[in-house]
Amino acid sequence: MFKNLKVISIIPAKKKSKGLKNKNLLKIKRYSLTELAILASKKSKYIDEIIVSTDSNSIRYQAHKMNCQILKRPKKLCLDKTNANQVIKHAIENIKINENYFIVYLQPTSPFRTHVHINKAFEILKKNKSSNLLSVKEINENFFKSFTLNKFLKPNRPKSLNSNRQSLNKVFSANGAVYIFTKKSFLKTNKIPSDRLIPLFMTNLESIDINDKFDYEVALNFSKKIIYK
């Protein structure tokens, strides 16, 4: 519970993945990516219920073994173009709770996110007048010195091209590890809220997001940093 509201974690773990075959079933140490997300939820002192949204029998078995609620995801929500907002909306429509509650959206592709980060996120929310939190990592000066390509390179920030790193503002990007918001705030626009966002800062290692074989090999190389034995 948090602020007298139930806290539900939603773990999206479909069967197919475009960049890496059976991505959500890949293992780091003894656990699959899906199981690591479930463990992060189970060990958090704030999360009351875990829902795994999947179309995979193997993932369904893992979730059942770990005493999670399983939500069968329809094929139309397992396409490459399916986004997080559609998955969350489907889950909300199938959760048999009428009152407001907190949602923690945990993508399995962030294996270095643990219950420690989730607990810290809620502690941060306690100190702020907002219910929306997003985990982020700092990105370097490449953002200011980036280009778009339309036959020729065009600088996105021409005035910053020759600036020293020290003179540039810090910039952060979402790392996909932790999203927290309420059912009520999501249903206002049927989207993950982007207003009044409180940041949870995570390191580059903690922010590793597995989308392809290279990402997975990097994660395996740093697997000793994962705390679940």
GUVEXDREN-185874 format. One record per residue (C-alpha): x, y, z. Coordinates in steps of 0.02 Angstrom, whole numbers, padded with zeros to 5 digits, always signed. Each point is the difference from the previous one (the first is absolute). Layout:
N
XYZ
...
This chain:
229
+00000+00000+00000
+00052+00179-00029
-00096+00155+00055
-00144-00118+00046
-00011-00064-00178
+00036-00175-00061
+00158-00019-00107
-00004-00115-00150
+00148-00042-00108
-00031-00036-00184
+00135-00100-00089
-00018-00006-00191
+00079-00160-00065
-00058-00052-00172
+00066-00154-00089
+00075+00071-00160
+00129+00138-00011
+00070+00079-00156
+00181+00036+00046
+00038-00154+00106
-00090-00166-00008
-00097-00049+00158
+00075+00152+00086
-00108-00005+00156
+00049-00182+00033
+00188+00028-00014
+00093-00038+00160
+00126+00098+00101
+00072-00112+00133
-00142-00117+00048
-00147+00115-00038
-00084+00053-00161
-00026+00186-00032
-00184-00023+00042
+00042-00087+00163
+00119+00140+00048
-00141+00127-00024
-00115-00110+00105
+00131-00015+00138
+00022+00189+00003
-00187+00015+00027
-00014-00138+00129
+00141+00069+00106
-00064+00179-00001
-00083+00051+00162
-00127+00106-00094
-00068-00115-00136
-00158-00096+00048
-00040-00093-00160
+00096-00054-00155
-00079-00019-00170
+00095-00077-00145
-00074+00044-00170
+00050-00133-00125
-00046-00111-00147
+00138-00126+00039
-00033-00168+00081
+00178-00007+00066
-00014+00172+00080
-00171-00045+00067
+00078-00153+00084
+00138+00105+00079
-00126+00128+00063
-00113-00136+00071
+00148-00083+00087
+00040+00167+00083
-00181+00028+00054
-00038+00146-00116
-00165+00045-00078
+00006-00042-00186
-00087+00107-00129
-00019-00081-00170
+00046+00131-00129
-00093-00008-00167
+00098-00017-00162
-00048+00175-00056
+00099+00067+00148
+00155-00106-00037
+00051+00086-00160
+00161+00097-00031
-00101+00160-00008
-00088-00032+00167
+00051+00131+00128
+00005+00004+00190
-00157+00107+00013
-00104-00133-00088
+00068-00138+00112
-00035+00101+00158
-00176+00047-00057
-00038-00184-00033
+00063-00045+00173
-00103+00136+00085
-00156-00058-00091
+00028-00177+00065
+00051+00039+00179
-00153-00025+00111
+00031+00152+00108
-00115+00150-00018
+00089+00121+00115
+00158+00096-00040
+00168-00087+00021
+00184+00023-00040
+00077-00086-00150
+00183-00047-00011
+00042-00044-00180
+00154-00111-00009
+00071-00054-00168
+00098-00163+00012
+00139+00070-00109
+00075+00096+00148
+00087-00141+00095
+00101+00114+00115
-00154+00084+00072
-00042-00079+00167
-00120+00021+00147
+00126+00123+00070
-00037+00120-00143
-00188-00025+00017
+00004+00034+00187
+00110+00152-00027
-00123+00064-00132
-00144-00004+00124
+00106+00083+00133
+00034+00140-00124
-00186+00016-00038
-00035+00016+00187
+00101+00161+00002
-00081+00078-00153
-00173+00062-00044
-00021-00113-00150
-00050-00179-00034
+00096-00017-00164
+00178-00065-00006
+00117-00048-00141
+00172-00082+00013
+00132+00091-00102
+00184-00001-00040
+00110+00147-00041
+00053+00014-00182
+00158+00088-00051
+00033+00149-00112
-00037-00103-00156
-00180+00058+00015
+00052+00180-00031
+00120-00050-00138
-00118-00116-00093
-00058+00010-00180
-00150-00053-00104
+00026-00064-00176
-00096+00058-00152
+00127-00028-00138
+00117+00114+00099
+00035+00006+00186
-00096+00135+00091
+00050+00045+00180
-00143-00006+00125
+00082+00130+00111
+00117+00104-00110
+00050+00118+00142
+00059-00146+00106
+00111-00088-00128
+00161+00080+00060
-00045+00020+00183
+00102-00080+00138
-00085-00142+00092
+00012+00096+00164
-00104+00144-00070
-00147-00109-00053
-00152-00036+00108
-00026-00176+00064
-00122-00100-00104
-00090-00160+00047
-00090-00135-00098
-00124-00133+00055
+00088-00166+00027
-00157-00109-00003
+00031-00076+00172
-00135+00074+00114
-00162+00092-00035
-00118+00045+00143
-00169+00086-00015
-00180-00025+00055
-00141-00080-00094
-00093+00165+00011
+00141+00101-00078
+00024-00127-00140
-00184-00001-00046
-00003+00189-00024
+00087-00021-00167
+00022-00190-00015
+00187+00031+00002
+00140-00014+00126
-00003+00173+00082
+00136+00120-00057
-00043+00148+00111
+00070+00035+00174
+00123-00143-00020
+00115-00035+00146
+00167-00079-00054
+00082-00156+00067
+00181+00017-00051
+00088-00161-00050
+00177-00034-00059
+00046-00056-00175
+00027-00177+00064
-00167-00004+00091
-00080+00069-00159
+00055-00138-00118
-00150-00041-00109
+00007-00163-00098
-00063+00021-00178
+00126-00097-00103
+00139-00130+00014
+00132+00130+00041
-00103+00068+00147
-00024-00177+00064
+00186-00039-00009
+00039+00162+00093
-00126-00048+00135
+00077-00175+00015
+00171+00079+00020
-00062+00104+00147
-00114-00135+00071
+00098-00007+00163
-00079+00169+00040
-00173-00081+00009
-00044-00028+00182
-00123-00145-00021
+00097-00162+00025
